[in-house]
Amino acid sequence: DHLSPEREKKLVFLTARVHPGESPASFVCQGVIDFLVSQHPVAQILRDHVIFKIVPMLNPDGVYLGNYRCSLMGFDLNRHWQDPSPWAHPTLHAVKQLIVQMNQDPRVSLEFYIDVHAHSTMLNGFMYGNVFEDEERVQRQAVFPRLLCQNAPDFSFSNTSFNRDVVKAGTGRRFLGGLLDDTSYCYTLEVSFYSYMTAGSNAPVPYTEETYMKLGRNVARTFLDYYKLNNLIKDNRPTHIESTQTNLLLTKLASELTYFPTVTKQRL
C-alpha cells in the first residue's frame, strides 16, 4: 500500500530452512530481514520500490525435532515442489499456492525467487541457477550473482553454476524456474557451514553468526544495484558499487558472462 501507485510493483520472494539442519540459512535470512526493516537509507529505498515476501523457515517441525534434512513426516521437502500435499507437506503447499497467486496477480511482477541453504563441503557463498534454451535469458540470469559478487567479499561467482540435474527437478529452484515466466529468476543461495576465502587470499576465514548475517544484508543491498536505484542515494553512498560502475557492469555482462553448464554433484 505504501508503494507509489504509478510504479510497477516488483516482487522478491525469499525462503529459507527447508532443510532443518542448515542453520546458517537462518542467519543469512535474519540479515536480510534486519536490514530491510532498518532505517538504513538503502533499506528505505528498497521498501519504496520493491515488495519482499519472506518465509524464514519452511520446515519448522524438522527444526524443532532436530532433524538434519527431513520434516516431521520424514520427507525431504525440497523434492516435493511439483505436487506438495496439504496433509504431508503443508508449509510447502501453502507457500507454493502463495507464489502461484502472486505470479498471477496483474498488479505485481514476481521477478525473483531465492531459496537459502547451507553447504557441507564447499566454501563461501554461491548460487545455483537454471539452464534455459534462450541464451539471452541465461545471460540475464547471471546478472544478480555477478552484482552480489561485487557487494559481498565472501560470495564466489566462480563457484556459482547453472544446471538442470534431473534429480533436482522437485526443488524450489528447478520447479519454479519452469513455472514462472522468462522475466523471473530462481536461485538457490548456498553458504558454507565452515569458512570463506576472499579474493587473493589462501587462508579460509571461519564464518560467524555476524558474517552470515552480513551476507544477508549484502543480498538485500544488491537489489539496489540490480534495479539501478543507486542515484536515489544522495549523500554518503553506503553501497559498495557506485551507480556508474553498476551500469557498466550490467551492460558488459552479456559479453563477459562465464557460463557453467556442468551439473554439480553436491547435494542442495
C-alpha positions as CSV (number, residue, x, y, z in Angstrom):
1,D,0.0,0.0,0.0
2,H,2.9,2.3,0.6
3,L,4.4,1.9,-2.9
4,S,3.8,4.6,-5.4
5,P,0.7,3.6,-7.5
6,E,2.2,4.6,-10.8
7,R,5.2,2.3,-10.3
8,E,5.2,-1.3,-11.3
9,K,5.3,-3.4,-8.2
10,K,8.3,-5.6,-8.3
11,L,8.2,-8.7,-6.0
12,V,11.1,-10.7,-4.5
13,F,10.2,-14.0,-2.8
14,L,12.7,-15.5,-0.4
15,T,12.6,-18.7,1.6
16,A,15.0,-20.5,4.0
17,R,15.5,-23.5,6.2
18,V,13.7,-26.1,4.0
19,H,16.5,-28.4,5.3
20,P,16.3,-28.0,9.1
21,G,19.9,-28.8,9.8
22,E,21.2,-26.0,7.6
23,S,21.1,-23.4,10.4
24,P,23.4,-20.9,8.6
25,A,20.5,-20.2,6.3
26,S,18.6,-18.7,9.2
27,F,21.3,-16.2,10.0
28,V,21.5,-15.2,6.3
29,C,17.7,-14.8,6.3
30,Q,17.9,-12.8,9.5
31,G,20.4,-10.5,8.0
32,V,18.1,-9.8,5.1
33,I,15.1,-9.1,7.4
34,D,17.0,-7.0,9.8
35,F,18.4,-4.8,7.0
36,L,15.1,-4.4,5.2
37,V,13.2,-3.2,8.3
38,S,16.0,-0.9,9.4
39,Q,16.3,2.9,8.9
40,H,19.2,2.5,6.6
41,P,18.7,4.7,3.5
42,V,19.2,1.8,1.1
43,A,16.5,-0.2,3.0
44,Q,14.1,2.7,2.9
45,I,14.6,3.0,-0.9
46,L,14.1,-0.7,-1.4
47,R,10.9,-0.7,0.7
48,D,9.6,2.2,-1.5
49,H,10.3,0.3,-4.8
50,V,10.2,-3.5,-4.1
51,I,7.9,-5.9,-2.3
52,F,9.7,-8.6,-0.3
53,K,7.9,-11.7,0.7
54,I,10.0,-13.8,3.2
55,V,9.3,-17.3,4.6
56,P,12.2,-17.7,7.1
57,M,11.5,-21.3,8.0
58,L,9.9,-23.7,5.5
59,N,10.4,-26.7,7.8
60,P,9.6,-25.7,11.4
61,D,8.7,-29.2,12.5
62,G,12.1,-30.6,11.3
63,V,13.9,-27.7,13.1
64,Y,12.1,-28.3,16.3
65,L,12.8,-32.0,16.2
66,G,16.5,-31.5,15.4
67,N,16.2,-33.3,12.0
68,Y,19.0,-32.7,9.6
69,R,17.1,-32.9,6.3
70,C,13.6,-34.2,6.7
71,S,10.2,-33.0,8.0
72,L,8.2,-34.5,10.8
73,M,6.8,-37.0,8.3
74,G,10.2,-38.0,7.1
75,F,10.0,-36.1,3.8
76,D,12.8,-34.0,2.1
77,L,10.5,-31.1,1.4
78,N,12.9,-29.8,-1.3
79,R,12.0,-32.7,-3.5
80,H,8.2,-32.2,-3.4
81,W,7.6,-28.8,-5.0
82,Q,6.0,-30.3,-8.1
83,D,3.0,-31.7,-6.2
84,P,3.0,-30.9,-2.5
85,S,0.4,-32.5,-0.3
86,P,-1.6,-30.2,2.0
87,W,-1.5,-33.0,4.5
88,A,2.0,-34.3,4.2
89,H,3.8,-31.1,3.2
90,P,1.5,-28.3,4.5
91,T,4.1,-25.5,4.6
92,L,5.3,-26.2,1.1
93,H,1.7,-26.5,-0.2
94,A,0.8,-23.1,1.3
95,V,4.0,-21.3,0.1
96,K,3.5,-22.7,-3.5
97,Q,-0.1,-21.5,-3.5
98,L,1.0,-18.1,-2.4
99,I,3.8,-17.9,-5.1
100,V,1.3,-19.0,-7.8
101,Q,-1.2,-16.4,-6.6
102,M,1.5,-13.7,-6.7
103,N,2.6,-14.8,-10.1
104,Q,-1.0,-14.5,-11.4
105,D,-1.6,-11.1,-9.8
106,P,-1.5,-8.4,-12.6
107,R,-0.6,-5.7,-10.1
108,V,2.8,-7.2,-9.3
109,S,5.8,-8.6,-11.2
110,L,7.3,-11.6,-9.5
111,E,10.9,-11.3,-10.5
112,F,13.0,-13.3,-8.0
113,Y,12.7,-16.5,-6.0
114,I,15.7,-17.2,-3.8
115,D,15.9,-20.3,-1.5
116,V,18.6,-20.1,1.1
117,H,20.6,-23.2,2.1
118,A,23.9,-24.2,3.7
119,H,26.5,-26.3,2.1
120,S,28.5,-29.0,3.9
121,T,31.6,-29.2,1.6
122,M,32.2,-26.1,-0.4
123,L,33.4,-22.7,0.9
124,N,32.0,-19.2,0.5
125,G,28.5,-18.2,-0.5
126,F,27.5,-19.1,-4.1
127,M,24.4,-19.7,-6.2
128,Y,22.8,-22.4,-8.3
129,G,20.7,-21.3,-11.2
130,N,18.8,-22.9,-14.0
131,V,19.6,-23.8,-17.6
132,F,17.4,-22.3,-20.4
133,E,17.4,-22.7,-24.1
134,D,17.1,-18.9,-24.6
135,E,20.7,-17.6,-24.4
136,E,19.6,-14.1,-23.6
137,R,17.7,-15.4,-20.5
138,V,20.8,-17.3,-19.5
139,Q,22.9,-14.1,-19.7
140,R,20.3,-12.1,-17.7
141,Q,20.1,-14.8,-15.0
142,A,23.8,-14.2,-14.3
143,V,23.4,-10.5,-13.6
144,F,22.3,-10.8,-10.0
145,P,25.0,-13.3,-8.9
146,R,27.7,-11.1,-10.5
147,L,26.4,-8.0,-8.7
148,L,26.3,-9.8,-5.4
149,C,29.9,-10.9,-6.0
150,Q,30.8,-7.2,-6.2
151,N,29.0,-6.4,-3.0
152,A,29.9,-9.4,-0.8
153,P,33.6,-10.4,-0.4
154,D,32.6,-13.9,0.7
155,F,30.4,-14.6,-2.3
156,S,32.1,-16.6,-5.1
157,F,30.9,-16.3,-8.7
158,S,33.3,-19.0,-9.7
159,N,31.5,-21.5,-7.5
160,T,28.1,-20.4,-8.9
161,S,26.8,-22.8,-11.5
162,F,23.7,-23.3,-13.7
163,N,22.3,-26.8,-14.2
164,R,19.3,-29.0,-14.9
165,D,20.1,-32.1,-12.9
166,V,17.0,-34.4,-13.2
167,V,17.3,-35.4,-9.5
168,K,16.8,-31.8,-8.5
169,A,13.5,-31.5,-10.5
170,G,11.5,-31.3,-7.3
171,T,13.4,-28.5,-5.8
172,G,12.0,-25.0,-5.5
173,R,14.7,-23.5,-7.8
174,R,14.0,-26.1,-10.6
175,F,10.3,-26.3,-10.3
176,L,9.6,-22.5,-10.0
177,G,12.1,-21.8,-12.7
178,G,9.9,-23.8,-15.1
179,L,6.6,-22.4,-13.7
180,L,7.4,-18.7,-13.7
181,D,7.7,-16.7,-16.9
182,D,11.0,-15.7,-18.6
183,T,11.2,-12.4,-16.6
184,S,11.6,-14.3,-13.3
185,Y,14.8,-15.7,-11.9
186,C,15.0,-18.6,-9.4
187,Y,18.2,-19.3,-7.4
188,T,19.4,-21.5,-4.6
189,L,21.7,-19.4,-2.4
190,E,24.2,-21.6,-0.7
191,V,26.6,-20.6,2.1
192,S,29.3,-22.8,3.6
193,F,28.9,-24.4,7.0
194,Y,32.5,-23.6,7.7
195,S,34.5,-20.9,6.0
196,Y,35.1,-18.5,3.2
197,M,38.1,-17.2,1.3
198,T,38.3,-13.6,-0.1
199,A,39.9,-12.8,-3.4
200,G,43.7,-13.0,-3.3
201,S,43.8,-15.0,0.0
202,N,44.6,-18.6,0.6
203,A,43.6,-18.6,4.2
204,P,40.0,-19.7,5.0
205,V,38.1,-17.4,7.4
206,P,35.6,-19.2,9.6
207,Y,32.0,-18.0,9.3
208,T,30.3,-16.5,12.4
209,E,26.7,-15.6,13.0
210,E,27.6,-12.0,12.2
211,T,29.3,-12.8,8.9
212,Y,26.3,-14.9,7.9
213,M,24.0,-12.0,8.6
214,K,26.3,-9.7,6.8
215,L,25.9,-11.9,3.7
216,G,22.2,-11.5,4.1
217,R,22.5,-7.7,4.3
218,N,24.6,-7.7,1.1
219,V,22.0,-9.8,-0.7
220,A,19.4,-7.2,0.2
221,R,21.7,-4.3,-0.8
222,T,22.3,-5.9,-4.2
223,F,18.7,-5.3,-5.3
224,L,19.5,-1.6,-5.1
225,D,22.2,-2.2,-7.8
226,Y,20.0,-4.6,-9.8
227,Y,17.1,-2.2,-10.1
228,K,19.5,0.8,-10.7
229,L,18.3,2.8,-7.7
230,N,21.7,4.0,-6.7
231,N,21.0,7.5,-7.9
232,L,18.4,7.8,-5.1
233,I,21.2,7.7,-2.5
234,K,22.2,11.4,-2.3
235,D,24.8,11.6,0.4
236,N,27.3,9.2,2.0
237,R,26.6,6.4,-0.5
238,P,26.6,3.2,1.6
239,T,26.8,0.7,-1.2
240,H,30.0,-0.9,-2.4
241,I,29.5,0.0,-6.0
242,E,28.8,3.4,-7.5
243,S,25.9,3.6,-9.8
244,T,28.1,4.2,-12.8
245,Q,30.1,1.1,-12.0
246,T,26.9,-0.9,-11.7
247,N,25.6,0.3,-15.0
248,L,28.9,-0.5,-16.7
249,L,28.8,-4.0,-15.2
250,L,25.2,-4.5,-16.4
251,T,26.0,-3.5,-19.9
252,K,29.1,-5.7,-20.1
253,L,27.6,-8.9,-18.6
254,A,26.4,-10.3,-21.9
255,S,29.8,-10.3,-23.4
256,E,31.7,-11.2,-20.2
257,L,29.5,-14.0,-19.0
258,T,31.2,-17.2,-17.9
259,Y,28.6,-19.9,-18.3
260,F,28.8,-23.1,-16.2
261,P,26.5,-25.8,-17.7
262,T,28.1,-28.6,-15.7
263,V,25.9,-30.4,-13.2
264,T,27.1,-30.2,-9.6
265,K,27.4,-33.4,-7.8
266,Q,27.0,-31.8,-4.4
267,R,23.6,-32.1,-2.7
268,L,21.5,-28.9,-2.3
